[in-house]
């Protein structure tokens, strides 16, 4: 835990001690730090990250700086090696895939409305929002460009987990108490959510098969656990009854307009 003044880039390298050779990290744009990516590559780990606007890209064959927008207007779908940075000089794969115009318009509105008015996005920056642009050190034989986009989409699961904690377990709600009391409350909550994800979510994902074969929604399960905690505790020693209720009340709804997290995961094979 750290003060809010410590931003994501500041802690981008703190998790390196937990990384093993062969691990794949899907990194949020807030953690985009080139020396951290270099360290990951040196450890034999793999990464997928979004490209931060303004990052210097060079052609690995002639060293010339790449004008990304001009290149993407000629080749809307792009997959090639680039050199990133001026000092780090990290050789990686760059993938660019065009996105739906509706999504592009939403991105531009959000960027223009950003509370940090210092951003003042340029025309080039706004134009590049029309693509999903990734940097990674995984070869094309292992992951195609569309595989990378689908895999990166799974990172949204982290946001869903945080939403469950904040909305249903009141992670961000504290009274005016001392710093020590806040720490104690947070540690107790983190122990609780660890047990919840291990014994409730994990078990539900692994053994829950309802009649319609619909997987369990984390948000619905979290809400049910909060609202019916004593009922859940009462039936902990009758797992068949508990799982039957979870299956009935917490399964994803059938939707044709989008697929859920478990369907995305299974689609990757």
VEXDREN-2710 file (C-alpha; in Angstrom, 1 decimal):
% VEXDREN-2710
k/r/px/py/pz
1/UNK/0.0/0.0/0.0
2/UNK/1.2/3.5/-0.8
3/UNK/-0.1/7.1/-0.9
4/UNK/-2.1/8.2/-4.0
5/UNK/0.8/10.4/-4.9
6/UNK/2.7/7.3/-6.0
7/UNK/1.6/6.7/-9.6
8/UNK/1.5/3.4/-11.5
9/UNK/4.7/4.2/-13.5
10/UNK/6.6/4.6/-10.2
11/UNK/5.8/1.0/-9.2
12/UNK/6.1/-0.6/-12.7
13/UNK/9.2/-2.5/-11.7
14/UNK/8.2/-3.5/-8.2
15/UNK/6.6/-6.8/-9.3
16/UNK/9.7/-8.1/-11.1
17/UNK/10.8/-10.2/-8.2
18/UNK/7.6/-12.3/-8.7
19/UNK/8.1/-12.8/-12.5
20/UNK/9.4/-16.2/-13.7
21/UNK/10.8/-17.2/-17.1
22/UNK/8.0/-17.8/-19.6
23/UNK/5.4/-15.7/-17.7
24/UNK/3.2/-13.4/-19.8
25/UNK/2.3/-10.0/-18.4
26/UNK/-0.6/-8.0/-19.9
27/UNK/0.2/-4.5/-18.8
28/UNK/-2.1/-1.5/-18.5
29/UNK/-1.0/1.7/-20.2
30/UNK/-0.4/3.3/-16.8
31/UNK/2.5/1.0/-16.2
32/UNK/4.2/1.8/-19.5
33/UNK/7.9/2.2/-18.5
34/UNK/10.6/1.1/-21.0
35/UNK/13.2/0.0/-18.5
36/UNK/10.6/-2.2/-16.8
37/UNK/9.8/-3.8/-20.1
38/UNK/13.5/-4.3/-20.8
39/UNK/13.9/-6.0/-17.4
40/UNK/11.0/-8.3/-18.2
41/UNK/12.6/-9.3/-21.5
42/UNK/16.0/-9.9/-19.8
43/UNK/14.3/-12.2/-17.3
44/UNK/12.9/-14.4/-20.1
45/UNK/9.3/-13.2/-19.5
46/UNK/6.8/-12.0/-22.1
47/UNK/4.6/-8.9/-22.1
48/UNK/1.8/-7.2/-24.1
49/UNK/1.2/-3.5/-23.5
50/UNK/-0.5/-0.6/-25.2
51/UNK/1.7/2.0/-26.8
52/UNK/2.0/5.3/-25.0
53/UNK/1.5/8.2/-27.3
54/UNK/4.7/10.1/-28.0
55/UNK/7.0/7.1/-27.6
56/UNK/9.8/7.2/-30.2
57/UNK/9.7/4.3/-32.7
58/UNK/12.5/3.5/-35.1
59/UNK/12.9/1.2/-38.1
60/UNK/15.2/-1.7/-36.9
61/UNK/16.8/-2.0/-40.4
62/UNK/17.8/1.6/-41.1
63/UNK/17.4/3.4/-37.7
64/UNK/15.0/6.0/-39.2
65/UNK/12.2/7.3/-37.0
66/UNK/8.8/5.9/-37.9
67/UNK/6.0/8.3/-38.5
68/UNK/3.3/6.1/-37.1
69/UNK/0.1/7.8/-38.3
70/UNK/1.4/8.2/-41.8
71/UNK/2.4/4.5/-41.9
72/UNK/-1.0/3.3/-40.5
73/UNK/-2.9/5.3/-43.1
74/UNK/-1.1/3.4/-45.7
75/UNK/-1.2/0.0/-43.9
76/UNK/-4.3/0.1/-41.6
77/UNK/-3.4/-3.4/-40.2
78/UNK/0.3/-3.5/-39.2
79/UNK/2.5/-6.1/-37.7
80/UNK/6.2/-5.7/-37.7
81/UNK/9.3/-5.2/-35.6
82/UNK/10.3/-1.8/-34.3
83/UNK/12.9/-0.2/-32.0
84/UNK/11.3/1.6/-29.1
85/UNK/12.9/4.5/-27.2
86/UNK/16.1/6.5/-27.7
87/UNK/18.1/5.2/-24.7
88/UNK/16.6/1.8/-24.0
89/UNK/16.4/0.8/-27.7
90/UNK/14.1/-2.1/-27.0
91/UNK/13.5/-4.3/-30.1
92/UNK/9.8/-5.5/-30.0
93/UNK/6.9/-6.3/-32.2
94/UNK/4.3/-3.6/-32.9
95/UNK/0.7/-4.5/-33.9
96/UNK/-1.9/-2.0/-35.0
97/UNK/-5.5/-3.0/-35.6
98/UNK/-8.2/-0.5/-36.6
99/UNK/-11.2/-0.2/-34.2
100/UNK/-14.8/0.5/-34.8
101/UNK/-15.6/4.2/-35.6
102/UNK/-18.1/4.2/-32.7
103/UNK/-15.3/3.1/-30.3
104/UNK/-13.0/5.7/-31.8
105/UNK/-15.5/8.5/-31.2
106/UNK/-15.9/7.4/-27.6
107/UNK/-12.2/7.4/-27.0
108/UNK/-11.9/10.9/-28.5
109/UNK/-14.7/12.3/-26.4
110/UNK/-13.1/10.8/-23.2
111/UNK/-9.7/12.2/-24.0
112/UNK/-11.0/15.7/-24.7
113/UNK/-13.1/15.6/-21.5
114/UNK/-10.1/14.4/-19.4
115/UNK/-9.8/16.3/-16.2
116/UNK/-6.1/16.8/-16.8
117/UNK/-6.4/19.8/-19.2
118/UNK/-2.6/19.7/-19.6
119/UNK/-3.0/16.8/-22.0
120/UNK/-4.4/19.1/-24.8
121/UNK/-4.4/16.2/-27.4
122/UNK/-3.0/17.0/-30.8
123/UNK/-4.8/16.1/-34.1
124/UNK/-2.3/13.2/-34.5
125/UNK/-3.0/11.8/-31.1
126/UNK/-6.8/11.9/-31.7
127/UNK/-6.3/10.3/-35.1
128/UNK/-4.3/7.4/-33.7
129/UNK/-7.2/6.6/-31.3
130/UNK/-8.6/4.9/-34.4
131/UNK/-6.3/1.9/-33.8
132/UNK/-5.5/-0.5/-31.1
133/UNK/-1.7/-0.4/-30.9
134/UNK/0.2/-3.0/-29.0
135/UNK/3.9/-3.6/-28.2
136/UNK/5.0/-7.1/-27.3
137/UNK/7.8/-9.6/-27.4
138/UNK/5.8/-12.6/-28.4
139/UNK/6.5/-13.9/-32.0
140/UNK/3.8/-14.2/-34.7
141/UNK/4.1/-18.0/-34.7
142/UNK/2.9/-18.0/-31.1
143/UNK/0.3/-15.3/-31.3
144/UNK/-1.3/-13.7/-34.4
145/UNK/-2.3/-10.1/-34.3
146/UNK/-6.0/-10.9/-33.7
147/UNK/-4.9/-13.3/-30.9
148/UNK/-3.1/-10.5/-29.2
149/UNK/-6.1/-8.2/-29.3
150/UNK/-8.3/-10.9/-27.9
151/UNK/-5.8/-11.8/-25.2
152/UNK/-5.4/-8.2/-24.2
153/UNK/-9.1/-7.9/-23.9
154/UNK/-9.0/-10.3/-21.0
155/UNK/-7.2/-7.6/-18.9
156/UNK/-10.7/-6.1/-18.4
157/UNK/-11.2/-8.9/-15.9
158/UNK/-9.0/-6.9/-13.5
159/UNK/-11.4/-3.9/-13.7
160/UNK/-14.4/-6.2/-13.1
161/UNK/-12.7/-7.6/-9.9
162/UNK/-12.0/-4.0/-8.7
163/UNK/-15.6/-3.1/-9.4
164/UNK/-16.8/-6.1/-7.4
165/UNK/-14.6/-5.1/-4.5
166/UNK/-15.7/-1.4/-4.5
167/UNK/-19.4/-1.9/-5.2
168/UNK/-20.1/-4.9/-3.1
169/UNK/-17.3/-5.1/-0.5
170/UNK/-16.9/-1.3/0.0
171/UNK/-13.2/-1.3/-0.7
172/UNK/-13.0/2.5/-1.0
173/UNK/-15.4/3.4/1.8
174/UNK/-13.7/4.4/5.1
175/UNK/-14.7/6.7/7.9
176/UNK/-12.4/9.4/9.2
177/UNK/-10.0/7.2/11.2
178/UNK/-6.3/6.9/11.8
179/UNK/-3.9/5.6/9.2
180/UNK/-3.3/2.5/11.3
181/UNK/-7.0/1.7/11.4
182/UNK/-7.2/2.1/7.7
183/UNK/-4.3/-0.3/7.2
184/UNK/-5.9/-2.9/9.6
185/UNK/-9.3/-2.6/7.8
186/UNK/-7.6/-3.0/4.4
187/UNK/-5.6/-6.0/5.4
188/UNK/-8.7/-7.6/6.9
189/UNK/-10.6/-6.9/3.6
190/UNK/-7.8/-8.3/1.5
191/UNK/-7.7/-11.5/3.5
192/UNK/-11.5/-11.7/3.1
193/UNK/-11.4/-11.2/-0.7
194/UNK/-8.5/-13.7/-1.0
195/UNK/-10.6/-16.4/0.7
196/UNK/-13.6/-15.3/-1.3
197/UNK/-11.8/-15.7/-4.7
198/UNK/-10.1/-18.9/-3.6
199/UNK/-13.0/-20.9/-2.0
200/UNK/-16.1/-19.3/-3.6
201/UNK/-15.2/-17.9/-7.0
202/UNK/-12.5/-20.5/-7.7
203/UNK/-14.8/-23.4/-6.7
204/UNK/-17.7/-21.9/-8.7
205/UNK/-15.6/-21.6/-11.8
206/UNK/-14.2/-25.1/-11.5
207/UNK/-17.2/-27.2/-10.5
208/UNK/-20.3/-25.2/-11.3
209/UNK/-22.2/-26.7/-14.2
210/UNK/-25.8/-25.6/-14.3
211/UNK/-28.5/-27.1/-16.5
212/UNK/-28.0/-24.5/-19.2
213/UNK/-24.2/-24.6/-18.9
214/UNK/-24.0/-20.9/-18.1
215/UNK/-20.8/-19.8/-16.2
216/UNK/-21.0/-17.7/-13.1
217/UNK/-20.9/-13.9/-13.1
218/UNK/-18.3/-12.5/-10.6
219/UNK/-20.4/-9.3/-10.1
220/UNK/-23.6/-11.3/-9.4
221/UNK/-21.8/-13.7/-7.1
222/UNK/-20.2/-10.8/-5.2
223/UNK/-23.6/-9.1/-4.8
224/UNK/-25.3/-12.3/-3.7
225/UNK/-22.5/-13.0/-1.2
226/UNK/-22.8/-9.5/0.3
227/UNK/-26.6/-9.5/0.5
228/UNK/-27.0/-13.2/1.6
229/UNK/-23.9/-13.6/3.6
230/UNK/-25.5/-15.4/6.5
231/UNK/-27.4/-17.7/4.2
232/UNK/-24.2/-18.5/2.4
233/UNK/-22.4/-19.2/5.7
234/UNK/-25.3/-21.4/6.9
235/UNK/-25.1/-23.6/3.8
236/UNK/-21.3/-23.8/3.6
237/UNK/-21.6/-27.4/5.0
238/UNK/-24.2/-28.2/2.4
239/UNK/-22.3/-27.4/-0.8
240/UNK/-24.8/-29.1/-3.1
241/UNK/-27.6/-26.7/-1.9
242/UNK/-25.3/-23.7/-2.0
243/UNK/-24.0/-24.4/-5.5
244/UNK/-27.6/-25.0/-6.7
245/UNK/-28.6/-21.5/-5.5
246/UNK/-25.5/-19.9/-6.9
247/UNK/-26.1/-21.5/-10.2
248/UNK/-29.7/-20.2/-10.3
249/UNK/-29.1/-16.7/-9.1
250/UNK/-25.5/-15.8/-10.2
251/UNK/-25.2/-17.2/-13.8
252/UNK/-24.6/-14.9/-16.7
253/UNK/-27.6/-13.9/-18.7
254/UNK/-27.9/-15.1/-22.3
255/UNK/-26.9/-12.3/-24.6
256/UNK/-26.4/-12.1/-28.3
257/UNK/-24.8/-8.7/-28.4
258/UNK/-21.7/-9.6/-26.5
259/UNK/-19.8/-12.5/-25.0
260/UNK/-18.8/-12.8/-21.3
261/UNK/-15.4/-13.3/-19.8
262/UNK/-15.6/-17.1/-19.7
263/UNK/-16.6/-17.3/-23.4
264/UNK/-13.7/-15.1/-24.3
265/UNK/-11.3/-17.3/-22.4
266/UNK/-12.6/-20.5/-24.0
267/UNK/-12.5/-18.9/-27.4
268/UNK/-8.7/-18.5/-27.0
269/UNK/-8.4/-22.3/-26.8
END
